[in-house]
Amino acid sequence: GNTLALWHLALTACGSMSHVAPEVIKIAGGKAVSPKEQSSRYDTKCDLWSLGVLLYTMLSGTIPFKGPNVLQDILAGSYRFNHRAWQHVDASAIDLVKKLLRVDPNERISLKEVLQHSWV
């Protein structure tokens, strides 16, 4: 039933490469990933990462991860707020984006915390 389907999804990598969470890349066999990381599962925290990418894009008009090294940049959490659009974005919105785009899902903000965030 649904339990099996949900379990299967937690082992399957899917989605747009520029929006995919680091833990999903690791499961899919991204470069420089240990066997332990490949055997792990991901959860709803990967959706919060994607929300961070969407929020970044909506606020700046550009995506945080692009170019030939997109997977490596995602795994390293390598993005910047250097687009001129960020000059007009509230600091609390930038704070929320940073909390959503934490590479370690255990350090990433939860949905409950998102809903309680000062910018929301």
N, C-alpha and C positions, 0 to 999 in steps of 0.2 A: 504494500500500500504506500501511503505517503511517506512513512518513515524510511522505507528503502529508497524511495526517490530522493528524499532530502539527503540521506547519507551518500548516495551516488553523486549528487551535485557537489557535495563538500569535498569530493576527490577529483572533480573534473575542472579543468581550466577553460574559461570561456570569457568573452567580452572583448571590447576594443583595447588594443595594446596600449594606447596612450592613457587609458583610464583604469587599467588593471592594477590591483594591489600587489605589493611585493611578495606577500605570502602565496598568492596565486601563481606568480612567475616561478617561485621556488618549487612549487608542486609540479608545475609543468616542465621542470628540468632546465630552468634558466642557467646561465653560465655561473661557474664558481659556487655551486650549491652542493652542500654535503648530502650524503644519502639519508641522514636523519631528517634534514629539512624536506627532502623530496617525499619522504614517507609521512609527513605530517598532513594535517587537514586544515582547512580554513573555515571561518564562520562568518557571521554577519558583519564583523568588523571590516571585511573587505568591501562591503557596500558603503561603509562610512568613508573609506578611502576614496571610492569613486565619487561620493558626494563632495569630498574635498576638491577633487579635480573639476567637477562641474561648477562648484562655487568659485574656484579660482578663475575658471573660464568666463563665467557670468560677470564677475567683477572687473576683469581686465580685458576681455575680448581676445585673449590668447590662451593656449594650453600650457600647463607647467612643464610637461615632458614632451619633447619633440626632437627630431633629428636622428642621425644614424645610430646613436647610442641610447635610444629611449629606454630599453630594458635595463641597462646598467645604471642610467640616471634614476630610474624608479627604485631599483634595489638600493641605491646609495642615498635616496631622498634628496637628489641634487636638482633643486629648482630655485628660482630667484624671484624677487619682487621688483625687478628693475624696469619693467614696462612703465611708461609715463602715466598710464591709467591708474597705477597704484598710488600716485601722489594725491588722488582725490578720494581714496577709499579709507573709511574709518579704521582706526587702529584695532578696534575690537573685532571687526570683520577679518582683518589680517590674522589676528590671534586665532580665530576659529579655523581658518584655512590651515594654519600651521598645526593645530591640534588634530585636524582631520588627516593631514598628510604625514603623520609620524610613521616611520618605516616599521617599527615594532608594533604589531597589533595590540600587545598588552599595554603599551603606553598611549595608544590612540584613544581619543575621547569616545565615550559611549553615546548611544542615541539619547539616553536620559540626560546626559551632560550637555549634549547639543541643544536640546530643547530648553535647558536652563541657562544657556550661555547668554551673556549680556547683549550680544549683537542680535540674537533671535528675539 
